[in-house]
Amino acid sequence: MDAIQQNLETEARLKMEAVVVRKKLEQDITELEITLESVNKARADAEKNWKQCQQEVDDLETLLEEEQKAKSDQLFLYVFYMYTCRTSTCV
C-alpha cells in the first residue's frame, strides 16, 4: 500500500513539474515570437531605408552625369568661342 501511495505522490510531483516546465516553455515561445516580430519589423524598416538610399544614390548619379555633360558642353562652347575669337574678330 505504501508503494502505491509513494508512486501516486511521485506521479503527482512529476505532473506538477511537467506543468511548470510546459508553462516556462510556453512563456519562452511567446517571448521568441515577440522577438521575431520585432526583428522582422526592423528588417523591413532597414530594407525600406536601403531602397530609399539606393534610389537617392541613383538620382544623384543621374544628376552628376547631367552636370558633367553640361560642364562638358560649356567647355566645348568656351573652346569654340576662344578659337573663333582668335581666328576672327570677336565682338
C-alpha angles and dihedrals in degrees: 000000000000090000091054091048091049091049090051091050091048091049092049091049092049091048090052091049090049090052091050092048091047092051090048091050091047089051090049090050091050091050091048091050090051090048091048092052090050093048092047091051091049090049091050091049091048091049090050091049091047091053091048091049091047090051090049091050090049091049092048092049090052091048091049091051091049092049092048091051091049090049091049091049091050091048090051091050091048093050091045091049092048091049090048091050092051094049096044142014112290123212 
